[in-house]
Amino acid sequence: MTHTQETSLSDLDRHEVFLPQAVAVLENATSVTILCHVQPDADTIGSGLALALVLERKGIPVQVAFGAPDELPESMRELPGTHLLVPADQVRRNVDLLVTVDCGSAGRLGKLADRLANAGDTLVIDHHRSNTRFGRMNLIDESAESTTAVVAQMFDLWGVDIDADLAHCLYAGLVTDTGSFRWVQPGTHTLAERLLATGIDGARIARRLLDTHPFGWLPMLSSVLGSATLVPDAAGGRGLVYAVIRRAYIGDLRSEEIESVIDIVRTTSEAEVAAVLKEAVDGTWSVSLRSKSDVDVSVVAGYLGGGGHRFAAGYTAECSADEIVTSLVESLG
């Protein structure tokens, strides 16, 4: 679906759904394609694979895919259900039901966004406040800490027994989207304990996803952190820290290694907001934003063409790194 197609859907064509309606649509589907967002993290992949495993067990033909990169990040290759992943060019163009997980907009599907147009129906499952409601049906729980938490609620209503395989997928999304349980709310630890009670190794899952890097990550990190710049007057005097990851620094490192840099930059005590600019092969930039407590970076990212959460968001840009920083500082006020 192109941007024009997305915005041409009338309000009557889109509507919010609740868990019972979403479960009914899934239960009655004759074939399902589940799409995760580009540069996938454990929340989108964990949600997609968990849902796909349940559909497979119910005898419903299902496939899972993402638009880029070409391969699943190595840190997620131990997740159950990866046998249901297909390359982007093998995603069916006609399907009874197309489901997106953890995607705030059609643009987050990358080159697979065109699959929306020919689907019999579309269901968007997400927890981002900035979600554009681009599906025919939209199950958006802005209070949920992860999309896997939304999927867990769905399974409960559906009568699905959450076994170790499903718990592994769901826990992966929960542990990453809460920053190893640094950003929690009432009920987060209850869900985590329930998933761990299935026998999964939570420490191994977290270590695999968050604390394992190849040696080449260290010299890249050294180069990138050397570029870090503090703008103390940005964000109303609360401060911005940013770093730039140029293609020359990346080499053959995987996308997940690049994505992890923001979690180091954000620890700067003098800055409320952190940003990491990542240069793509085509010369465009992907910008990751984080904030501590006072700034809603999803609003800033939305203004600049992206979206996300209150404390974690992002967007893409086609100008120079200097121009990106200038517009970001202006947007932060």
C-alpha positions as CSV (number, residue, x, y, z in Angstrom):
1,M,0.0,0.0,0.0
2,T,1.4,3.4,-0.9
3,H,1.2,6.4,1.3
4,T,-1.6,7.6,-1.0
5,Q,-3.5,4.4,-0.6
6,E,-3.1,4.5,3.1
7,T,-4.5,8.0,3.5
8,S,-7.3,7.4,0.9
9,L,-9.0,4.9,3.3
10,S,-12.0,6.7,4.6
11,D,-12.8,6.7,8.3
12,L,-15.7,4.4,7.6
13,D,-13.2,1.9,6.1
14,R,-11.2,1.8,9.4
15,H,-12.4,1.0,12.8
16,E,-11.1,0.1,16.2
17,V,-11.6,-3.4,17.4
18,F,-11.3,-5.1,20.8
19,L,-9.9,-8.4,21.8
20,P,-13.1,-10.5,21.2
21,Q,-13.4,-9.2,17.6
22,A,-9.8,-9.7,16.8
23,V,-9.9,-13.3,18.1
24,A,-13.0,-14.0,16.0
25,V,-11.4,-12.7,12.8
26,L,-8.3,-14.8,13.4
27,E,-10.4,-17.9,14.3
28,N,-12.4,-17.6,11.0
29,A,-9.5,-16.8,8.7
30,T,-8.7,-19.3,5.9
31,S,-5.2,-18.1,5.4
32,V,-3.1,-15.5,7.2
33,T,0.0,-13.5,6.4
34,I,1.7,-11.8,9.4
35,L,4.0,-8.9,8.6
36,C,6.6,-7.5,11.1
37,H,8.2,-4.1,10.7
38,V,11.5,-3.5,8.9
39,Q,14.7,-3.8,10.9
40,P,12.8,-6.1,13.2
41,D,13.2,-6.2,17.0
42,A,12.2,-8.9,19.3
43,D,8.7,-7.4,20.0
44,T,7.6,-7.5,16.4
45,I,9.2,-10.9,15.7
46,G,8.1,-12.4,19.0
47,S,4.5,-11.3,18.4
48,G,4.5,-12.5,14.8
49,L,5.9,-15.9,15.6
50,A,3.8,-16.6,18.7
51,L,0.6,-15.7,16.7
52,A,1.8,-17.8,13.8
53,L,2.4,-20.9,16.0
54,V,-1.1,-20.7,17.3
55,L,-2.6,-20.4,13.8
56,E,-0.5,-23.3,12.6
57,R,-1.7,-25.5,15.5
58,K,-5.3,-24.6,14.5
59,G,-4.6,-25.8,10.9
60,I,-4.7,-22.3,9.4
61,P,-2.1,-21.7,6.6
62,V,0.2,-18.9,7.9
63,Q,3.4,-17.2,6.9
64,V,5.5,-14.5,8.7
65,A,7.8,-12.0,7.0
66,F,9.5,-8.6,7.2
67,G,10.7,-6.3,4.5
68,A,14.3,-5.7,5.5
69,P,17.0,-6.9,6.1
70,D,17.1,-10.1,4.1
71,E,17.8,-12.3,7.1
72,L,16.5,-12.5,10.6
73,P,18.9,-10.9,13.1
74,E,21.0,-13.6,14.7
75,S,20.0,-12.8,18.2
76,M,16.4,-13.9,17.4
77,R,17.2,-17.1,15.6
78,E,16.5,-19.3,18.6
79,L,12.9,-18.1,18.8
80,P,10.4,-20.9,18.3
81,G,8.4,-20.7,15.1
82,T,11.1,-19.5,12.7
83,H,10.2,-22.3,10.3
84,L,7.1,-20.1,9.5
85,L,9.3,-17.2,8.3
86,V,9.5,-16.7,4.5
87,P,11.6,-14.3,2.5
88,A,10.0,-11.0,1.5
89,D,9.7,-11.9,-2.1
90,Q,7.8,-15.1,-1.2
91,V,5.0,-13.3,0.7
92,R,1.6,-14.1,-0.9
93,R,0.0,-11.2,-2.8
94,N,-3.5,-12.5,-2.1
95,V,-4.5,-13.6,1.4
96,D,-7.7,-13.9,3.3
97,L,-6.3,-12.0,6.3
98,L,-3.2,-9.8,6.6
99,V,-2.0,-9.1,10.2
100,T,0.6,-6.5,11.1
101,V,2.3,-6.7,14.5
102,D,4.1,-3.8,16.2
103,C,3.9,-1.5,13.2
104,G,2.8,2.0,13.8
105,S,2.2,2.8,10.1
106,A,2.1,1.2,6.7
107,G,5.5,2.7,6.0
108,R,7.1,0.5,8.7
109,L,6.4,-2.5,6.4
110,G,8.9,-1.3,3.9
111,K,8.6,-3.0,0.5
112,L,5.8,-5.3,1.8
113,A,3.4,-2.4,2.3
114,D,1.9,-3.2,-1.1
115,R,0.5,-6.5,0.3
116,L,-2.1,-4.6,2.2
117,A,-4.1,-3.6,-0.9
118,N,-4.9,-7.1,-2.0
119,A,-5.7,-8.7,1.4
120,G,-9.3,-9.8,2.0
121,D,-9.1,-8.0,5.4
122,T,-6.4,-6.4,7.5
123,L,-5.8,-6.4,11.2
124,V,-3.3,-4.1,12.9
125,I,-2.1,-5.2,16.3
126,D,0.1,-2.7,18.1
127,H,0.7,-0.7,21.3
128,H,2.2,2.5,19.9
129,R,0.3,5.6,20.7
130,S,1.4,7.1,17.4
131,N,-0.2,4.3,15.4
132,T,-2.0,5.6,12.3
133,R,-4.8,3.0,12.3
134,F,-3.9,2.0,8.7
135,G,-5.8,-1.3,8.8
136,R,-9.4,-2.1,8.2
137,M,-9.4,-3.3,11.8
138,N,-7.1,-1.9,14.4
139,L,-6.4,-3.5,17.8
140,I,-4.3,-0.8,19.5
141,D,-3.6,-1.0,23.3
142,E,-1.6,2.1,24.1
143,S,-1.4,1.0,27.8
144,A,0.4,-2.2,27.0
145,E,4.2,-2.4,27.5
146,S,4.8,-4.4,24.4
147,T,2.9,-5.9,21.5
148,T,3.6,-9.3,22.9
149,A,1.7,-8.3,26.0
150,V,-1.3,-7.5,23.7
151,V,-0.9,-10.9,22.0
152,A,-0.8,-12.6,25.5
153,Q,-4.2,-11.0,26.3
154,M,-5.5,-12.2,23.0
155,F,-4.4,-15.8,23.7
156,D,-6.1,-15.7,27.1
157,L,-9.4,-14.7,25.6
158,W,-8.9,-17.3,22.8
159,G,-8.4,-20.1,25.3
160,V,-4.8,-20.7,24.1
161,D,-2.5,-22.5,26.5
162,I,0.7,-20.5,26.7
163,D,3.3,-23.2,26.7
164,A,7.1,-22.8,26.7
165,D,7.4,-22.1,22.9
166,L,4.8,-19.3,23.0
167,A,6.2,-18.0,26.3
168,H,9.7,-17.8,24.8
169,C,8.4,-15.6,21.9
170,L,6.3,-13.4,24.2
171,Y,9.0,-13.0,26.8
172,A,11.5,-11.9,24.1
173,G,9.2,-8.9,23.2
174,L,8.5,-8.1,26.9
175,V,12.1,-8.1,28.1
176,T,13.3,-5.9,25.2
177,D,10.5,-3.4,25.0
178,T,10.7,-2.8,28.8
179,G,14.5,-2.3,28.6
180,S,15.1,-5.4,30.8
181,F,12.2,-4.3,33.0
182,R,13.5,-0.8,33.6
183,W,10.2,0.7,32.1
184,V,7.4,-1.3,33.8
185,Q,3.9,-0.8,35.0
186,P,1.5,-2.7,37.3
187,G,1.1,-6.2,35.8
188,T,4.4,-6.3,33.9
189,H,6.2,-8.5,36.4
190,T,3.1,-10.6,36.8
191,L,3.1,-11.4,33.1
192,A,6.9,-12.0,33.2
193,E,6.5,-14.5,36.1
194,R,3.7,-16.3,34.3
195,L,5.9,-16.7,31.2
196,L,8.9,-17.8,33.2
197,A,6.8,-20.4,35.0
198,T,6.5,-22.3,31.7
199,G,10.2,-23.3,32.1
200,I,11.8,-20.9,29.7
201,D,15.3,-19.6,30.5
202,G,14.7,-15.9,31.0
203,A,18.3,-15.1,31.7
204,R,19.5,-16.8,28.5
205,I,16.8,-15.1,26.4
206,A,17.8,-11.7,27.7
207,R,21.5,-12.3,27.3
208,R,21.0,-13.5,23.8
209,L,18.9,-10.5,22.8
210,L,20.6,-7.7,24.7
211,D,24.1,-8.6,26.0
212,T,25.8,-10.6,23.2
213,H,27.9,-8.8,20.6
214,P,30.7,-9.8,18.2
215,F,34.2,-8.4,18.8
216,G,33.7,-6.0,15.8
217,W,31.1,-4.2,17.8
218,L,33.7,-2.7,20.1
219,P,35.8,-0.8,17.6
220,M,32.6,0.4,15.9
221,L,31.3,1.6,19.3
222,S,34.6,3.4,19.9
223,S,34.3,5.3,16.7
224,V,30.7,6.2,17.2
225,L,31.0,7.3,20.8
226,G,33.9,9.5,19.8
227,S,31.4,11.5,17.7
228,A,29.0,12.0,20.6
229,T,28.0,15.6,21.0
230,L,26.2,17.3,23.9
231,V,23.8,20.2,23.2
232,P,22.9,21.4,26.7
233,D,20.5,24.1,25.6
234,A,18.3,21.8,23.6
235,A,14.9,20.5,24.8
236,G,14.3,23.7,26.8
237,G,17.6,23.4,28.6
238,R,17.2,19.8,29.5
239,G,19.9,18.7,27.0
240,L,20.3,16.6,23.9
241,V,23.1,14.1,23.3
242,Y,23.6,12.6,19.9
243,A,26.0,10.3,18.0
244,V,26.4,9.5,14.3
245,I,27.0,6.1,12.9
246,R,28.4,6.4,9.4
247,R,28.5,3.5,6.9
248,A,32.3,3.5,7.2
249,Y,32.0,2.5,10.9
250,I,29.6,-0.4,10.3
251,G,31.5,-2.8,8.1
252,D,29.7,-6.2,8.2
253,L,28.0,-5.7,11.5
254,R,24.4,-6.7,11.8
255,S,21.6,-4.3,12.2
256,E,20.9,-5.3,15.7
257,E,24.5,-4.3,16.7
258,I,23.8,-0.8,15.3
259,E,20.4,-0.5,17.0
260,S,22.0,-1.2,20.4
261,V,24.1,2.0,20.4
262,I,21.3,4.2,21.5
263,D,21.0,2.3,24.8
264,I,24.6,3.4,25.6
265,V,24.2,7.0,24.4
266,R,21.0,7.5,26.4
267,T,22.8,7.0,29.7
268,T,24.3,10.5,29.5
269,S,23.3,12.2,32.7
270,E,23.4,15.7,31.3
271,A,20.8,15.0,28.6
272,E,17.1,14.4,28.8
273,V,17.0,13.3,25.1
274,A,19.4,11.0,23.2
275,A,19.6,10.5,19.5
276,V,21.6,8.2,17.2
277,L,21.8,8.9,13.5
278,K,22.4,5.7,11.4
279,E,23.5,6.1,7.8
280,A,21.9,3.6,5.3
281,V,23.5,2.2,2.2
282,D,21.4,4.5,0.0
283,G,22.5,7.6,1.9
284,T,19.3,8.1,3.9
285,W,19.4,8.2,7.7
286,S,17.5,6.4,10.4
287,V,17.2,8.3,13.7
288,S,16.5,6.7,17.0
289,L,15.3,8.8,19.9
290,R,15.1,8.2,23.6
291,S,14.1,10.3,26.6
292,K,14.2,9.9,30.3
293,S,11.1,11.4,31.9
294,D,10.0,14.8,30.6
295,V,10.0,14.8,26.8
296,D,7.6,12.8,24.7
297,V,9.8,11.8,21.8
298,S,6.9,10.2,19.9
299,V,5.5,13.7,19.3
300,V,8.9,14.9,18.1
301,A,9.3,11.8,15.8
302,G,5.8,12.2,14.6
303,Y,6.5,15.8,13.6
304,L,9.5,14.7,11.7
305,G,7.7,11.9,9.9
306,G,8.1,8.9,12.3
307,G,6.5,7.8,15.5
308,G,6.9,5.4,18.5
309,H,6.5,5.5,22.2
310,R,6.7,8.4,24.7
311,F,10.3,7.5,25.7
312,A,11.4,5.6,22.6
313,A,10.7,6.7,19.0
314,G,12.3,7.2,15.6
315,Y,12.1,8.5,12.1
316,T,13.9,8.5,8.7
317,A,15.4,11.4,6.9
318,E,17.0,12.1,3.5
319,C,19.1,15.2,4.3
320,S,22.6,15.5,5.7
321,A,23.5,14.6,9.3
322,D,24.0,18.3,10.1
323,E,20.6,19.2,8.8
324,I,19.0,16.3,10.8
325,V,20.6,17.6,14.0
326,T,19.4,21.2,13.2
327,S,15.8,20.1,12.6
328,L,15.8,17.9,15.7
329,V,17.1,20.7,18.0
330,E,14.4,23.0,16.5
331,S,11.7,20.4,17.1
332,L,12.7,19.8,20.7
333,G,12.4,23.5,21.4
